[in-house]
C-alpha cells in the first residue's frame, strides 16, 4: 500500500462506506481531512454550512432519509458543542449518524488547551459510542466500527474525535471493507406466538414507529395490517410508515393525540408495537400504557433487546429489525376470516377523518385550507419537514403523509431542525418537491442556512408560520400563569425581504386566497423560497385560542 496521510486515509474510508454527502463547518483542527476531500470531490459532496447545529441536523436528516449514516465534520470546542444538538436528536430519534470532531494535538491533551473538551465524556450520554483515534493506522478499523455501531441494533449517532497531529501522520494501513449492519430476525416461535395472541384478541391495535424501515418493509407491513383488518396508528413523527390514505390508518399516536384514539389505545386488549421505543412522546407522557405491566397484552418488536421491557413489560418481546419482521408477517395468512374487530376499524378511521377535518381559526388565514391545498397540489412523493413548535400541529394533524420517507421531523422536539433537514432532503432527492414548515421562532434558529440552500441550488420551499411569539411556551404560560406574559414575544424581520437578501424567493401571505399563487410562484422560481404566512396570534392551536386558554385557567384558579 502507498502511504497516506491520516486525513486522506479517513476520507477514503468514507468513500469505502458509501458516503456521498458530508456536512461541515470547516475548522483548522481538521485541515488535513478537508484536503482529503479535494481528491474525491467527484464522488463525495462536501457541503459547507453556516452553523454546526445545521450541519449536524443535515446529517441526521440524511440518515433518516437514506437509512445510511449521515456524516458531519466539525471542529473542537464550540463546533462540537453546537453540533451536539443534532447528535441528541439522532440519539432520541434512533438515527444512524457519525460526527467527526477535530481535536487538540496529542501532546496538548489534559492541559485545557485551546478549545479542548473531553469528547468521550461529553458525548457519553448523547451517543451510542464516542471514541478518539490516537493511532493513524487504526483509522480504517475504528471508522468501520463507527459505521457498524451506528447502524446495528437500535440505530444512533457515533462521535469520533480526530487529534490534529494524528491526521498529518503517514500510514500504510489498508482500507476496511464496507460496513454491513447486523440485523436480528424474528424466530419461528415468535411468529407462532404472535399469531396465537392475535387469534385470541378482540380489540387489537398496531403502532408503527422507529427507524430502519425500507419502502419494501412498509409495503409488507401494510399487507399484514390489511390482510388482518387491523387498525393501525403511527408513532409521533413517524406518520409516513403507513400511507395515511389507507382505510386502516387511524391517526398518530403521541403528544396531542386525538382523545378518541387515545381511548382506543388504552382499551385495546392486544397492542402490537413495531419499531417504536415507547418513550414519553409516543406514549403521550406515559399515559397510554401503565408501567411496568400494561393493561393491554403488549407485543413489542424492536431491533434492540435493551429497549424491550425498558419501561413496559411485554407479553411477547421480539428482537428484530424492521425489514425482516415485516417480511415475515407480510407473508402470513390472515389470522381470522371475519375478525371481531372488523367494524371498529371503520369507526376508528371515521374518527381520524373527523379529527383531521377543517378547523376554523381566528383571522384571515385558515391554516387547514393551506395544508389541504398542499395535499391536493403537491406531488405524491413530496417530502415535508418541520422543526418544533405549535405550528407543526397544522402539518402533522391535517396533512396526509403518502408513504415512506415523506416526513422528516425531530422526535426530540428540537427547534431549528426543519430548514437543515429540508436542504439535506433536496440534495439527496433534487427531483422531489421539499416543503418545510417552520414557526417564526423556529425558523430564525437556522434561517442563515438559506445561504447554504442558495449556494448549492437546493430549491426548498419554507413556509414560515408567523404569529410573533414562541407560541408553545406562550400557550403554557397562559395555561399555568394566565396573563403573566414574559419572554415569549418576538419582533421579527420581514421574512420575504430576509429571503431575498440571500438570493432566495420571498412571499408574504396575509389572506388564505394569497397562498396558492404564492406557492406556485415559489415553485416556479427554481430557487429556495420563503413564504411568510402571517396568522392571527390568537390561533394558537386548531382547538382553542389564547383568550380561551387564559379564561379557562382563571376560572379554574377561582374554584
Helices and strands as residue ranges (DSSP letters): E 4-5, H 6-16, E 21-24, G 28-30, H 31-38, E 45-48, H 52-66, E 70-74, H 78-93, E 97-103, G 106-108, H 119-123, E 129-133, G 136-138, H 139-151, E 157-163, G 166-168, E 170-171, H 188-200, E 204-208, H 215-227, E 232-235, G 239-241, E 249-253, H 259-267, E 270-274, E 297-302, G 305-307, E 316-319, H 322-330, H 342-355, H 367-377, E 383-386, H 392-398, E 407-409, H 417-428, E 434-439, H 440-443, G 447-449, H 450-455, E 461-466, H 471-480, H 495-501, E 505-509, H 512-525, E 529-534, H 546-558
